[in-house]
Amino acid sequence: MSEAATRSATTSPDLLASLDPLLREWLPRQRWFAGKGRPVTGFSLVAATELLPVTAQLGLYHLLVRARQPALQGPGDCYQLLIGVREALPPRLAPALIGHVDRGPLTGQTVYDALYDARPAEVLLEAMRTRARIGALRFDRDGSGSGSGEGETGDDGEGEIPVGLVARVVTSEQSNSSIVYGDTFILKLLRRVVPGVNPDLELPLALAREGCPRVPAPVAWIRADDPEATHHDVDASAEDSYVLGVLQPFVRGAADGWELALRELAKGEDFSAEARALGRATAEVHLALARALPTVTLGHAQLRPLVDGMIERLDAAIQAVPALHPYGPGLRTAYEALADLAAEGQTWTAQRIHGDLHLGQCLRSPSGQWSLIDFEGEPSKPLAERRLPQPPARDIAGMLRSFDYAAHSLRPHVPGWAAKCRAAYCAGYAETGGRDPRTDPVLLRAYETDKAVYEVVYEARHRPDWLPVPMSAVHRLAAPD
């Protein structure tokens, strides 16, 4: 593809204008769209790149667009779209339909989500294999020395990407999209993107440098220059680019931790041995991150804003969910106890952590080894906040809550299942990490309370039938004795 074609796609307002009415209907229906319940009034183009010229058979555009939603503050969220163009869709691509264009340069064409089409997916893999630069897009990979700004691992002979791998889209995800190539690689494509150093690439690269086997090492990644940045070098810095996707080894035959736990529950099998192994894996990742990246000490001055944030979230949650009101004073004691310890001079170590750890972020290989995936953190949080050092207890609390959710997903509820898993997980963490998280009960309770309060608000808004699950934890955490 020529640079002239790239510039034309990037600068033409007609392309987005032709897609605008279709995207207004299609985008809010996608599971990964973050602005649900608020109307989209239009779009602005951040970048557009023609990856395949439009022909009678197939055309392919890569777009970064901002969705304007007046109900939301700020310029609007930026989304990554891979738009396929055909005269007509074959039946196999019917679920990917965006619509039929009746205006602009694509008049008469049919446009669709190209991730569901093997040929466009292969275009992305080939670009990573060849370390291509196409318009604003940068396809970097392990050992390329390409100035990714995120750090490189390995030598030029490592991370080779073979040709001929068959692509298939993963249909079960929500906040992002993934493509599996053969049984060799999986490409995670971020849908809502922000410029800056993304922990979903930064942390796995750091762990790869440490030789940590618990996280699949990135093989390649996709970035886009940020045209809204104040300056550009030949190689854009990580702060002035969007991380769009990360290619990692595919763990063949791996079981998702959440699905595995539910299967064992349904069969009446004990899960504590797996929980213990998962605790060891978590500690191994935490130790590697502490070696790879700076740690900080949290004293009274640093803990006070953290505690204030927890209290603010609790107060907001009580306003949003009245059922929380009777528990407010008891829950607040979880945060006040932590502040009191800090005022007495106790300190804690903070480091880079996973940031959104739960059973669904873990994979168990057929050999029994656990891996941690998806280091993006909570997508709703600002990127700078997701990259802050935090106590490992936050990750641990997230996993403890996940065991509770798994236990309550089965009817009738299995008494004691979650408690056994929680105890086994903490014991396993202590075996590798050197310290049992339960020996710091005040810190762990504060983080588990903060997580449960978040869950109450989420379930009240999105899944009212699940509200009893976090409310049962609220009842326990409000009166820990």
N, C-alpha and C positions, 0 to 999 in steps of 0.2 A: 504494500500500500504506500502511495506517495505521500510526502510531507504536505503537498498542496491539498490532497484530499483530506488530510488530518486537519489542516487549518480551516478548510471550508466547513467541516463538520463542527469544529470547535466554535467558530465565530458566527455561524448562521442562526439567526433567531427564528427562521422559518421552521426549522426542524422541530423545536420544542412547541412552537405554536400549533403545528399540525398534530402533535401528540397530546396537547394540553387537555382537551375535553375527554379523551379516553383515559388519561392517567387520573383525572379527578374522580372517575368512577372506580377504576381498578385499584389504585394504590391503597385507599382506606380499607379495602377488603382483605389485604394481605396480612397474614398473622404477624409479620415482623414490623408492620407499620405502628409507630409509637403514638401517633396523635389521634387514636380512635375516639369517636364520639364528638369530634370537633370538625366542622366543615373545612374542606380544602378549597381556597378561593383562587388558586393559581400557582404557578411555578416560576422559579428563576433558574437559569442555567449556570452551573458552576463550571462544568467542563463537558465536552462531548468529543468522542473519538470514534472514527469509522474504522472498525476492525476488519470488516469484509465489505467491499463495495456492493451496492444493491444491484442484483442481477435478477433474471427470471426465476432463479432457483432460491437464492438466499442472500440477504444482507445482514449486517451485524453492527450495531452501535453500542458503545459503552457511554453511559450518561451518569453524571453527578448532578442532581437537581435538588433545589431547596423547595420544600412544600410550604406555601404561605397559608397559615392558619391564624386568623386574627385573634382567636381566643387564647393563643399562646403568646407569651412574651418573647422578644428577640426576633432574629431574622428568619427563623424557621429551620426545621431539621433538614439535614442534607442526606439524601438517599442514593445508594448505588444501584443502577439499573442496567441490565444487559438486555437490549431490545433486539429481537430477531425480526426480520422483514421477509415476508413471502407473499406471493400472489394469493395463495390459498394454503390453509393449514391441512396437513394430513390428519386423519382421525387420532393418531397417537398423541398429537400435540394439542388436541382440543382443550384439555384442562389448563393449558398455558396461555390461552387466548387473552389478549388485552383489548383488541377491537379492530375495526376496519376503518381506515383513514379516509376522510372525505374532503381534506383540504391540504394545501401546502405541498412540499416536494415529494411526499409519500402518498399522494392521492391515489386511491385505487388499490393500495397495498394492505395486507393484513400484518399486524404487529403482535408480538407475543413475548412472554418471558423466555428468553433464549437458554436459560439454565436447564430447561427440560429437554433440550435438543442436543444430541451427542456432538454434532459437528461444531457448534459454537463453543461447547465445553472443551473440545480438543484444541481449538484455537488458543484458548487461555493456557493450556498445558504446553503447547508448542512455544508460545511466547516466553514462558518461564524456562523451558529447556534451552532456548537460544539466548536468554537474557536480553530480550528485545526492549527497545524503546520506541513507543508508538504514540506520537503526540504527547499528551501530558502523562501518559502511563509509563511506569518503570517496572520491568519484570526482573527482579533480582533473585539470586539464589546462593546457596551455601558455597562459600569459597570464591565468590565472583569478584571480590574486591571492588564492588561497584559503589562504595560509598553510601550504603543504605542508611547510615546514621543510627541504625539499631544495633550494629555490631555484627561481625561475621564469625562463622565457625568453620573449622575444617580447612582442607586444602582443595586445590582446583580439581583434583581427581575424585573428590568425594561428592555425594549428593547428586549423582548422575540420574537423569530422567530418561528412561527409555521411550522409544516411539511405539505407537500402535496400541496404547492402553485404551480400552473401551470405557467411556464415561457414563455414569448414571447419577441422577440427582437423588439426594436423601430427602424424603418427603415428610419426615417426622419432626423437623425442627420448628422453632417459633421465632426467635429473635434474629436469626441469621439463616444463611443457606449453605449447604455443603454439596460437593460433587465428589464421588468416589471414582478413581481411575483404576480399572481392573480390581485387583485386591492388593494394590501396591501403595497408593497415595490417597489422601483425602484433602480436598481443598475447601477450607472454610472461607466463605465470602461474607464480609460484614455488610449489612444492609444500611443501617443508619451509621454514618461515618462523621468523624470530627478530625480536624488537623492536629497533629502532634504525635508524640511517641506513644504507641499503643501497647499496653501491657500484654496483649494477646500475642504479640511478636517479641517484645522486649524480654519478658520473663522466660519463655521457653528457650530463647537464645542464650540467656544468662545461665540457665540450668544445663544446657548442652555444653557450655564452656566448662562447667563444673563436673561434667561427666555423670550427671544424675540420670539414671535409667528410667525413672518414674514418669517422665514427661517426654512424649515423642518430639524429637528435635526438628525444628523447621528445616525443610529442604529448599523451599523457595517462597517468595512473597511478592505481592503486587502493591505498588504505591502509585499515587497520583500527585503531581505538583499542585500546590494550592495557589490558584491564580489570584486569590485575595490577599496573599502574603505581601508584606511591604518590600521584600527583596527576593531575588532569585539568583542562585549560582548555577553553574553548569550541572552540578549535582545538588539538588535541593536538600536542605537539612531535614532531619526527622521532624523538627518543629514546624517546618513549612510544607509538610506533605501529609496526605491521607494514607493510612494503611488500609488497604482494601481487601486483602485476602492473604491467607497463610496456608501453604502446602506442607503437610506432614505425613510421615509414614502411616499407613492404614493398619490397625491392629486386627489381623485376621481372626475371625471367630470370637471376637471380644464380646462380653456381655456388659450392657449398661448396668451400673450399680443399682439404679432404681428398679429396673425391670427384674434384675436378679433377686433383689430383696423381696419383691412382691411374689415372685415364683416360689421362693423358699417359704414365705409366709403361707401361701395357698396350700402348699404341701405339708404344712405343719412342721417344717424342718427348722432346726436351730441355725441362726445366722451369726452367732457370736464369734465363731472362728474367723469368718470373713471380716467382721467388724474389727476384730483385733488386727488382722493383716492390713486392713485399710488404715487403721491408726498408725501402724508402723510406716506405711507409705507416706502418709501426711507428714509425719515427723521428718522423714528423709528429705522431702521436698522443702520443708521449712528450714532445715539445717543447711541445705545447699543454697537456698536463697540468702540466708544470713551470711554465708561465705562470699557469695557472688556480688552482693550489693550492700550499700551502707546500712548500718543500724543506728538507731538513736535511743536515748534514754528519756523516758517520760516521767517527769516529776509533777509536783503540784501545779506549776504554771502551765504545763502541757496538758495535764489531765482535766483541768477546769473547763476549757472550751469543749473538750470531748464530752464531758458529763453534761454540760449545758446543752449541747446538741441532742443528746439522748432525751433530756427533759423536754426540750422543745418538740421533739417528735412525738413524745408521749402526750403532751398537751394537745397537739394538733390531732392526734389519733382519737383522743377522748371526744373532741368536738365532732369528728367525722363519724364515730361509731359509739353511740350512747351506751351500748352494753359494757363498754370499758370503764365507765365512770365509777362504779363501786370499787373497782380494783385500783384506781389511780393512786391513792395514798400508799398502798402496799407496794405497787410497782416502783413508785418514786424512791422508796427506801433502797432499792437495788442500786440506783445511781448515787444516792447520797452516801451509802456505805463506801462506795468506791472513792468518792471525793474525800470522805473522812480519812481513809487510809493514806491518800496522797498528802493531805494536810499534816498527817503525823510523820511524814518523811519517807514513806514507802515509794519505791520507783519500779518501773517496768521497762522492759526492752521492747522497742517497736522495730519492725523490719518489713520488707516487702512480703506480701502474702498472696494467696490465691484471690481472695476478695469476694467470691460468690460460691463457696464450697458447699456441695450437697451430693447426694448419691448419684444424681443424674450427671454430675461432672466427673464421674469416675468410671473407668473401664477395667474389667477383669479379663485377662487373656486366658486361653484354654489351659495354659500351664499354671494358672493361679496367681500370676503377678498382677498387681493393681497399678494402674496409671491414672494420673490426673490430667484433665484436659480443660480447655476453655478458660484461659486466664484473663479474659476481657474485663472481669469485675462486673459489678452491677451496671448494666448499660444506661440506666436512668441517672446515674451519678456523673458529675462533670469529670472529664478525663484527669485533670489535675488532682482531684480528690481520690480517684481510683489508684493513682500512683504514689500516694502518701504511705510512708511506713506505718504499720499498725501492729498491735499485739497479735501474736498467733492465736490467741483465744477467740478472736473474731471468726476465723476459719473453723475452729473447733466447735464453737457454738452453732454455726451453720450446719455442720454435720450432725450434731446432736438433735437439732430440730428436724433434720431430714429423717432420722430414725423414727421420730415421733410421728411424722406424717405417714411414713410407710406402715407403721403399726395400725394407724387409724383408717387406712385405706381398705382394710379387710373387715368384712362383717360376717359374724360377730367379731368384735375386737379381741385380740389375743392378749390377755393380761400378762404383764411382765416382759413381753418381747422387746419393747423399746428400751426398758431399763437395762436388760441384759446386754443389748447391743451398745448402749451408751457406755456402760461400765467396761465392756471389752475393748471398745474403741479407745477410751482413755488409757487403759492398761497397755494396749499396743503402742500408743503414742509414747508412753513413758519408757517402754523397752528400748526404743530407738532414740527418742529425744532427750532422755535422761531425767525428765521431770513429768510427773503426772499432772495434767491440767486441773484435776480436782483438788490439788494442794493449794490452789489460789481460787477458792470458791467465790469470793467477792467479785473478782474480775470476770470470771466465767458467768456468774449469774447476771451481771450487768449486760454483757454482750448477748446472752441468750434472751434476756428480757427485751432488749432493743430489737432483736430479730423477731420475737413473737409479736411485739406491738406492730411491726411492719406487716407481718403476715395477717393480723386481724384486719387492718385497713385494706390490704389487697383482696382478701377473701370477701369482705363485705361489699366491695365494689364489683368484683369479677366472678366470684364463685360462692354465693351465699351458703350453698349446701356444705361447703368445707369449713365454714366459720367455727363450728364446734371444735375443730382440731387445734387451732392456736388458742382458742378461748380456754381449753382445758389446760394448756401450758400456762396461760395467764393466771388461772386459778392457783396453780402450783407455785409459780414464781412470786406471786404477790404475798404468799405466806410460806416462806421456805422452811420454817420450823415444823 
